Structures are given as C-alpha cells and as structure tokens.
Amino acid sequence: MANKVEVKELLEAGVHFGHMTRKWDPNMAPYIYMERNGIHIINLYKTAAKIEEANEALKKIAASGRKVLFVATKKQAKDIVAEKAAAANMPYITERWPGGMLTNFVTIRKAVKKMAAIDKMKKDGTFDTLSKKEKLQIDRLRAKLEKNLGSIADMTRLPAALFVVDIKAEHIAVKEAQKLNIPVFAMVDTNSDPRQVDFVIPANDDASKSIEKVLSLVSGAIVEGLSDRKSDKDEQPAGEVAEAKAEATTSTEE
C-alpha cells in the first residue's frame, strides 16, 4: 500500500499556501479552500486525495519497469528533486530543459553516447595520447554534457511519465510530453492551469518544505513499486521450479 497521506503533515509543511489572489488561474477554483490576507489557501483534503491517486499510478509505472522523468529547474526545487529521484532510481532534469529532450530523443541519446565514448577513452588509455589542448576541450565537453544530461544517461527510451514541479516554469517540458501523449504528474500551484496535467497535485510549488514533503511521498510510492517488481521477479523462478517439478512428477506417474 502506498504511503497514507496525512493532511496534518501537509499543513505543517505549508503545502496549503497558494499565490496572491490576483495571480490566480480560475481553473484552480475546485482546489481552493478559501482566501486569507489576499492569498489563496489550497484545500489539503483534495491535495491528499490527489497525491494518493498519483502515487497509485506511479507505483504501477515503477512496478512495470518503466521510467518516470522528474523535472524541476527552479532553485528551491533542484536539489530536492535530484535527491528524491536518485533515491528512487529515476532520471531527472534539474538544469536547463534541453529543447527536444522528448520530441527529439534520438539526438539527446547521441549526446549521451558521446559522454559514454569519452569515458571509454579515459578507461582504455586513448585519452592519455591526446595533446593538452585536446584533453582540455574534451574535459569541458564532458563536464557540460554531465551537467545537462548526466542524470538521464541510463534512460535508453522515452519515459512512461513526467513528474513536474511548477508547470509554468517547465512549460516546454509539459508541451513536449503532451505532443507525445506522455502522462504528466505535477505539483500545481494556484497560479497555473491544471488542465495541462493528467495527475494534478494542488500544492505550494515555491517553498522547499512543501516540495520536499510532496516529493517524499511520491518517491516513496515509486520505491514501493520497484520493490514489488523485485519481489515478483524473485518469486518467478521459484514458481517455475515448482511447475517443472510438478510436470516431472506427472510424467513419472504416467
């Protein structure tokens, strides 16, 4: 069972604080509880329900062996997303979103392969035969590729879903996912349009405490899904052995 979401914990993390009322998107009205001091307050009971719904779907994706790509390039979210996604063994983008990351995935894969080729050169000694200038150029290229694409180096195919913190900031990523019918899970604040997202989590997407709380719950569900997958794999050979034994017994009796 995916982590039970406690409204009290969401409240303590400040997940309920939306934007100033004049900045709101009317499509977020169903998720707003009230207005206080010119700020919209998010209905945390709805947030909790939406997190549980998202977690169930994310757990299934992880259990099926597919990847969820996490996207957050804003300062207060970057480190949290990198940490939580890495802990759940999922790829993430926390630097600038590389245009065409999804829609032109073949080109992105080429850049990742280039990174692997440089690593191979360093291992097999080819790198040592280069001039000082060439070494410097290659090191710079490797550092640049690592910064932008390091966390997606193992992503050999398009992700099954995107998890986005702040759909306004990551609008290019959301558009690319929509184009390819890749489901988008996202923390959506009161100033954004939830209709762009398949799994909406109404939440404060500006405060690190709020981001940390939601990401902990989400990554926890993914880890659970991966664990279920491992259990199923471990049980499979045992089941096959039992089946083979049963078959052998039947044929002996015959």
Phi and psi in degrees as a GROMACS rama.xvg file:
@    title "Ramachandran Plot"
@    xaxis  label "Phi"
@    yaxis  label "Psi"
@TYPE xy
-63.6732  152.174  ALA-2
-46.9043  131.439  ASN-3
-73.9289  131.048  LYS-4
-90.586  121.576  VAL-5
-95.3163  123.315  GLU-6
-60.309  -37.3334  VAL-7
-59.724  -41.2506  LYS-8
-67.6526  -37.7454  GLU-9
-64.5513  -39.9616  LEU-10
-62.9995  -46.0556  LEU-11
-62.3191  -30.4786  GLU-12
-86.1846  -1.68108  ALA-13
73.2484  26.0534  GLY-14
-65.4399  -21.8321  VAL-15
-81.0078  -11.8888  HIS-16
-77.5582  115.515  PHE-17
-93.5821  -160.385  GLY-18
-90.9607  176.544  HIS-19
-61.5908  144.398  MET-20
-56.8616  -33.6196  THR-21
-71.5631  -13.5258  ARG-22
-99.6503  7.30587  LYS-23
-73.8038  159.076  TRP-24
-105.806  119.934  ASP-25
-55.6296  -22.7346  PRO-26
-69.5603  -12.3319  ASN-27
-87.9427  -2.52636  MET-28
-47.8893  -43.0031  ALA-29
-61.9502  -20.4079  PRO-30
-101.397  0.883659  TYR-31
-96.9132  130.843  ILE-32
-87.0615  -45.616  TYR-33
-166.907  179.858  MET-34
-117.449  134.807  GLU-35
-137.81  123.66  ARG-36
50.5355  43.0012  ASN-37
76.5075  10.0686  GLY-38
-121.456  139.529  ILE-39
-79.6719  137.072  HIS-40
-106.545  126.927  ILE-41
-80.5547  141.993  ILE-42
-76.0869  105.821  ASN-43
-71.3697  -20.3655  LEU-44
-67.4259  -37.2276  TYR-45
-71.1623  -38.0175  LYS-46
-60.7411  -46.7151  THR-47
-59.4021  -44.6654  ALA-48
-63.5314  -40.3504  ALA-49
-70.3233  -34.7638  LYS-50
-64.9896  -44.2659  ILE-51
-62.4384  -39.2144  GLU-52
-64.4728  -46.293  GLU-53
-63.3687  -42.5928  ALA-54
-60.9312  -39.8367  ASN-55
-61.1843  -44.0952  GLU-56
-69.0525  -41.9684  ALA-57
-65.5427  -36.6662  LEU-58
-61.6528  -42.2725  LYS-59
-64.792  -41.0759  LYS-60
-61.7446  -46.7831  ILE-61
-63.7617  -40.4748  ALA-62
-65.6423  -25.5568  ALA-63
-85.0513  -3.0635  SER-64
86.1955  10.3114  GLY-65
-95.5365  168.184  ARG-66
-104.028  147.57  LYS-67
-113.667  122.588  VAL-68
-93.1056  120.004  LEU-69
-89.8387  136.147  PHE-70
-130.977  121.535  VAL-71
-162.119  110.337  ALA-72
-107.802  -3.77232  THR-73
-76.4222  146.335  LYS-74
-48.3226  -50.761  LYS-75
-74.3767  -8.67749  GLN-76
-107.688  -25.0572  ALA-77
-49.6824  -57.8665  LYS-78
-65.7835  -38.1482  ASP-79
-64.0548  -47.0993  ILE-80
-63.5117  -43.4435  VAL-81
-59.1112  -44.2455  ALA-82
-66.9406  -48.8149  GLU-83
-69.137  -40.5597  LYS-84
-66.6936  -42.5288  ALA-85
-63.5127  -39.7785  ALA-86
-63.7073  -29.9613  ALA-87
-93.7827  7.77851  ALA-88
59.1173  40.6401  ASN-89
-118.782  149.426  MET-90
-71.8901  157.144  PRO-91
-152.302  154.284  TYR-92
-121.466  117.391  ILE-93
-123.647  -5.12556  THR-94
-96.3994  -161.215  GLU-95
-61.0213  138.203  ARG-96
-67.9361  121.01  TRP-97
-73.802  114.775  PRO-98
-51.7955  132.548  GLY-99
82.843  10.3037  GLY-100
-50.5562  -39.4929  MET-101
-101  -49.1349  LEU-102
-70.5129  -20.8401  THR-103
-127.036  49.9767  ASN-104
-60.2275  -31.6304  PHE-105
-59.1995  -43.1845  VAL-106
-65.475  -40.7667  THR-107
-62.3855  -41.4807  ILE-108
-62.1526  -36.176  ARG-109
-62.4123  -41.9186  LYS-110
-64.1024  -38.9923  ALA-111
-65.7087  -39.232  VAL-112
-65.7768  -34.414  LYS-113
-61.644  -39.9866  LYS-114
-63.0454  -42.7982  MET-115
-65.9029  -36.9877  ALA-116
-64.9396  -39.1421  ALA-117
-64.0861  -42.9822  ILE-118
-60.9604  -38.7336  ASP-119
-65.5571  -41.108  LYS-120
-58.6024  -39.4118  MET-121
-70.2863  -32.2823  LYS-122
-76.1087  -43.6644  LYS-123
-87.418  2.76889  ASP-124
91.9335  -7.03041  GLY-125
-59.1084  -38.6335  THR-126
-57.6908  -37.6795  PHE-127
-67.3083  -20.9257  ASP-128
-82.8692  -9.06361  THR-129
-80.4007  161.678  LEU-130
-74.5909  165.209  SER-131
-58.9126  -41.6595  LYS-132
-64.383  -44.7904  LYS-133
-63.4566  -41.5518  GLU-134
-58.9355  -44.9128  LYS-135
-62.0671  -43.9696  LEU-136
-62.1451  -44.5359  GLN-137
-66.0818  -40.7584  ILE-138
-62.8367  -39.9064  ASP-139
-64.382  -44.1663  ARG-140
-62.0249  -43.61  LEU-141
-62.3219  -42.1312  ARG-142
-64.7676  -40.0821  ALA-143
-66.2971  -45.4086  LYS-144
-62.6628  -41.7519  LEU-145
-61.6931  -43.4447  GLU-146
-62.0317  -44.4577  LYS-147
-85.9081  -32.9501  ASN-148
-126.366  -0.0909301  LEU-149
-50.1866  -42.5764  GLY-150
-76.5587  -9.34913  SER-151
-111.532  13.9135  ILE-152
-56.489  -32.8811  ALA-153
-92.3771  3.92664  ASP-154
-86.2205  96.681  MET-155
-86.6273  -13.2802  THR-156
-141.945  170.982  ARG-157
-59.1112  144.951  LEU-158
-68.4538  157.518  PRO-159
-79.388  -22.0037  ALA-160
-160.641  163.286  ALA-161
-115.729  140.664  LEU-162
-117.406  118.618  PHE-163
-116.393  137.509  VAL-164
-105.44  113.066  VAL-165
76.955  91.2988  ASP-166
-71.1192  -18.3516  ILE-167
-71.8246  -46.7753  LYS-168
-67.4328  -33.4406  ALA-169
-107.889  36.269  GLU-170
-61.4166  -30.0914  HIS-171
-68.0112  -43.4174  ILE-172
-61.1921  -43.8175  ALA-173
-62.3007  -43.1971  VAL-174
-61.9156  -43.4804  LYS-175
-63.2153  -41.4479  GLU-176
-63.7844  -42.3031  ALA-177
-60.4592  -41.7056  GLN-178
-59.624  -35.5315  LYS-179
-100.419  9.38189  LEU-180
56.9573  35.6583  ASN-181
-90.7934  121.953  ILE-182
-60.245  140.908  PRO-183
-112.367  124.422  VAL-184
-102.94  138.431  PHE-185
-158.054  149.533  ALA-186
-80.2879  120.133  MET-187
-118.882  120.502  VAL-188
-87.9704  173.339  ASP-189
-69.5648  -8.56046  THR-190
-97.9247  7.01238  ASN-191
-116.983  163.581  SER-192
-95.4923  108.429  ASP-193
-67.8902  -13.8729  PRO-194
-67.624  -14.6863  ARG-195
-81.034  -6.67275  GLN-196
-118.429  142.712  VAL-197
-81.3606  -40.1799  ASP-198
-122.829  100.577  PHE-199
-87.1178  130.58  VAL-200
-117.254  97.9212  ILE-201
-65.3522  117.164  PRO-202
-164.581  158.157  ALA-203
-67.2875  111.41  ASN-204
-101.829  17.4816  ASP-205
-108.979  -32.1948  ASP-206
-89.2647  131.908  ALA-207
-60.8342  -33.5602  SER-208
-64.1631  -41.1675  LYS-209
-67.5462  -44.6724  SER-210
-61.8132  -44.5007  ILE-211
-58.3296  -44.165  GLU-212
-63.4561  -51.5696  LYS-213
-64.1135  -43.3392  VAL-214
-65.4118  -33.2953  LEU-215
-62.8933  -43.4552  SER-216
-67.2453  -43.4505  LEU-217
-66.6442  -48.4422  VAL-218
-66.4331  -31.2201  SER-219
-60.9484  -40.5173  GLY-220
-66.7029  -37.8647  ALA-221
-66.8625  -43.7219  ILE-222
-59.2278  -39.4373  VAL-223
-62.2678  -42.9036  GLU-224
-62.4354  -40.9554  GLY-225
-65.8174  -37.2479  LEU-226
-66.1482  -40.6859  SER-227
-62.2414  -40.4657  ASP-228
-62.0671  -42.9969  ARG-229
-63.9608  -42.8598  LYS-230
-61.2136  -43.589  SER-231
-61.8261  -40.2452  ASP-232
-66.8412  -40.1228  LYS-233
-66.258  -36.5349  ASP-234
-73.4288  -29.5904  GLU-235
-57.4401  -53.0394  GLN-236
-58.9712  -38.969  PRO-237
-60.9345  -41.9578  ALA-238
-64.2238  -40.1013  GLY-239
-65.4357  -39.5079  GLU-240
-62.7915  -45.9622  VAL-241
-60.592  -40.7572  ALA-242
-63.2312  -44.1951  GLU-243
-62.9299  -40.3454  ALA-244
-63.1298  -45.0086  LYS-245
-61.1501  -40.3545  ALA-246
-64.9648  -43.3877  GLU-247
-62.6692  -41.2792  ALA-248
-62.9344  -44.0164  THR-249
-60.8612  -46.2031  THR-250
-67.4869  -29.9076  SER-251
-69.7152  -41.7205  THR-252
-65.4588  -33.9763  GLU-253
